[in-house]
Amino acid sequence: MEPSASEGGSQVAAGGTSDLDVWSNSDADSSYGDLASETASLTSSILAGHFENGRRYHAYQKASGDYILPDDEQEQDRLDIKYASIQLLFSDTVTFAPLQNPQQILDIGTGTGIWAIDAGEQFPSATVTATDLSPIQPTWVPPNVKYEIDDAEADWTWPLDHFDLVHMRTMTGCIRNWSRLFQQAYAHTKPGGYIELQEMDYAGIIQPTSRNPGTSFHTWCVEQGKAALKVGVNLRTSADFMCKHLEAAGFIDITVREFKLPIGPWPKQKRLRDAGLLQLSAMLEGIEGLSLRLLKFYEGWSLDELKVLLAKVRTELKDPGCHAYWPVIVVVGRKAG
């Protein structure tokens, strides 16, 4: 999909915001590198993590601030399913940055590390460095892919003007200071290199075609957002927000592509229907982990209250008449040179 021009030096992909066509079907309706001083080596305490409400959370620099999601096997399954759903949404595009023979790629917040593997396979010329707070990545990876345990909001220790691409996917809700993050990314990107953000806006939109208003889903999204602000992160984002901060950091030639990631197999187009089925699975699998720390600890919900709300949300999202989706925004910027 080619972007169309807009004001402010950015470009916005056309056709990404119209309602999705709804599917009509009766059956459906009823090796590690040397690490610098601030890039910590794996230790037994980091590997072990710590436990709350029967879920495991990362233990890397815990004092620097609480990360709101667990990192146990159940959460890893959710991340893998979510990754597959986004790849379907993107027609299996790994990056929208126009890379040519890249040598160094950085993946911030790699999670289970699949994007880094895909990037390493697509760009064998590049060394792909992928970082995360949690050591949950696979050990069998392409020889040009390496994982490091690191906090993206700490001081970066890589060389300046080093990366052909700095990539982030679904980091909304994880970052407290986007401006500083983009400033560091700019400093460590090569002249002529790119930054790419593939982000979800956790607004939880109900398309007008929906027969189910998704009242409980909307309540859950609002309450999650309120709790996240108490942690110091925002679950909402927009193309305007990202473009503004990227431009302030110095990036130019900014392009925007906008998508809708359905929650449930309700779209007419099979690729989107499959993406929605996977995203629904990710939500049903992971909604408890998404909610426990935020609503129970920061908003004071009892476990019984939380279980009642989540049961209602699951019921709504499984209803084929509930046409819910996440807005997904891809922003690419270039460093002059």
N, C-alpha and C positions, 0 to 999 in steps of 0.2 A: 504494500500500500504506500503510494507516494504521498509525501506531505504537501499541503498547500500553504501558500504564504500567508502570514498574518503580521500584525504590527509588533513593534518592539524587538525586531531582530530575531524573532522566533518563528517557527513554522508549526502548524497544527495539522495533523492528518485529518482529511475530510471523511465524513461518514461514520465516525466512531461513536456518536452520541445518540443516534436514532434508536427507537425501540427495536428489540430483537423480534424477529418473526417467531411465533409460537408454534410448536409442534402439535398437530392434531392427530391423536391416535387413541382409539377407544381403550386398548389394553393399558396404555400409559395412564389414562385418566382414572379408571377404577384403581617415597623415601623422604625424611625431614631435613631441611637445609640448616646451615649455621644461623642461629638466631641472635639478634642484637640484644643489648641489656634489657630493654623494655619488652622484648618478645619472649615470654616466659617459656621455659622448658616444661614438659609434662611432669607432674609430680603425682604421688599417690593421692593427695588430698584433692587435686583438681579432677583426677579420674573418678574419684569416689562421689564427688558432688555432695549435696546435702538434701535432706528430705523434709517436705511439708505436706500434710494432708495426703500422705501415701504416694506423693509424686516427687521425683528427683529434679533438683535444680542445679545449675552450674555453680562451682565454687571458686571461680577465677576472680580475684580482686573483688570479693563480695562487698567489701566495705565501700567500694566506689559507687555503689548504687544497685538497687535490686532490678534484675531483669525479670520481666513479668511472666515469662513462659517457662515450663519445665523443659528438660532435655532428655527424658527417659525414652525407652523404646516406643511407648505409645505415641509420644510427641514426634519422634523420628518418623514413625509411620505416617503421621499426619503431614509432616513436611514433604515426604516423598510423594504422597498422593497429590498434595497441592502443587508441587513442581510439575507433575505430569499433566495436571489440569491446565496450568498456565502454558505449557508447551503446546498443548492442543489449541489453546486460544491464539497463540502466536504462530500457528501452522509450523511448529517445530523450529522456529527461528531462535538461534542461540543469542545473538546480539544484533541490534539494529545499527550499531556503529559501523561506518564504512571502513573497516580495517583492511590494510594491505600489508601482508608479511609482517605481522606484529612480532616483537621480540619479548616483551614483558607485559603480562596482564595481571591485574590485582582484582580479586573477588572478595569484597567486604561482606562479612556476615554470611558465610558460605553454607551454614547449617549442616546438612548431611553431605554436602560436597558434590552434588550431582552436576550443578552448572559448571563447576571447575573442570570436571571430567569431560563434559561435553565440549567445553571451550578448548581443552587440551587436545582433544581428538580432531576438532575442526581446524585448529591452528597449530600444527606440529612444530612450526618454527618458533613458537613462543614458550617461555616458561610461565606457567600459571601459578601464582601464589594466592592461596585462599586462606582467609582468616576467620576465626570465630571465637567466642568465649568458651565454647564447649568442645571437648575432644571427642566428637561423635562421628568423625568421618571415616571412610573405609581405608584400609591399608593397601589394598591392591588397586593401584591407580596407574594411569599412563606415566611414563618416565619423566614427562615434562610438567607434571602436576605435583605441587607440594602444599601441605597444610601447616599452618602455624596458629597457635593459640595466642590471641591478641585482642585487645580492646581498641576498636576503631576510633574511640573518642579520646584515647591517650595520645601522647606525642608520637608521631610516626617516625620510625627509625630507618626507613628505606632511603636511598639516595634521592636527591632532588632531580627533577626532570628525568624520571626513570621509566615510567609506565606508558605504554602505548594506549592502554585502556584501564580505567578504574571503573569497576562494575559493582552495582549493588542491586539486589532484588528483595522486595518486601521487607525493607528496613523501617518502614513507618511503624511507630510504636516502640522502636528500639533506640532511637537517637534523641538525646536531649538538646544538643547544640548543633543544628544543621549547618549554620553559617561557618563555624569553625571546621566542621568536617569537610565542607566544600573548599575552604581555604587550604586545608592540608592536601586535599586531593589535587587541587590546582598546582600547588608547589611541587608535587611529586609526579605530575603528568608531564611527559615529554612535550616540547613545542610541536604542535601539529597532532598531538594525541587527543584522546577522547575520555569523557566521563559519561556513564550511562546509568540511569535510574529506572528500574522497572518496579513500580510501586502500586500497592493497592490502597484505595481510600476505604477505610472500614466504616463507611456510612450505612451500608446495608440498605440498598435501594429496592423498593417494590415497584416493578414496572406497571404502568397504567392498565395493561392487559390482564393483570392478576385478578382472579376471582376471590382470592384470600388476601385480606389486607395485611397479614403478617404483623399483627399488633404486638405479640410477644417478642418476635424477632426485632422489631423496632425498639421495644423497651430494652432488650438485652444490649443492642448496639449503643443506645444512649447511656445506659448505666456503665457499660464498659468504658466508654469515652470519658465519663466523669471521673471514674476511678483512675484511669491512666493519667489524667492531668495531675492528680495528687502525687503520682510517682515522678512526674516531671517530663512525661512524654505525651505526644498527641497521636491519636489513632486516625485523625483526619489529615488529608493532604490534598493538593490540587496541582494542576499544571502551572497555574499562576505562581503559587508558592515556590515550587521548585525552580521555575525559570527566573524568578526574581533573585533568589539566593545564588543560583549559578552565575547569573550576570554580575552580581555584586562581587563574586569571587574572581571574576575575570574571564569566564568562558564566553565564547562567541558562537555564532552559527547554530543556535539552539533549535532543535526540532522536537515536536511533540506528537505522539500517537496516542489515541485514546481507545479503549476497549471496554467491553462489558463481559465480566466473567460470571456466567449464570451459576446459581446454586440450585441444582436439580436438573433433571433431563427434560426440561420444558421447551427449549428452543426448537425451531423447525429444522435448522441446518444440523446434519448429523455430527459434524466436528464439534460444534458448540454444545450439542446435546450430550456428547460423550464427555466434554469438558465439564459440563454441569453435573453430570452423574458423579464424576470424580470429586468435584468440589463439594457436593453434597456428602459424599463418603468422608471427606476430610473434616467437614463440620460435625457430622454425627460422631466421628471417632474422637475429635479433639476439642469439642466445645467445653467439656469439663475442665481440661487443662488450661484452656484460654481464660476461664472464668475464676478458678479457685483463688489465686493470689489476689486478683483485682477486686472481686466482689466480696469475698469472705474477709480478707484482711483489711483492705483499704476502704470498703464501703460498709463493712460490718454486717453483711448478710449472714444469717445462720445457714448451716449446711442444708437443713430441710427447706428453707426458703429458696435457696439456690437450686436444689434439685427440682422443685416444682416449676420454677421458671424455665430451666433447661429442658424439662420434659415437654413443656408447651412449645418451646422453640423448635425442638426436634419434630414434633407433630406438624407444626406449620410448614417447615421446610420440606417434609416428606409429602406434603399435599401437592399433587401436580398442578393445582390451581393457584399455587403461590409462586409468582414469577419474580423471585428475588435474585439480585446480582450484586457483585462488587465492582465498582469502577476501578479500572486498571489503567495506569498512565505510564507511558514510556517517554523519558526525556533524555536526549543526547546533546551534549555540548562539546565544543572543540576548544583546545588551547591554541592561541595564535602561534604561528611559527612555520 
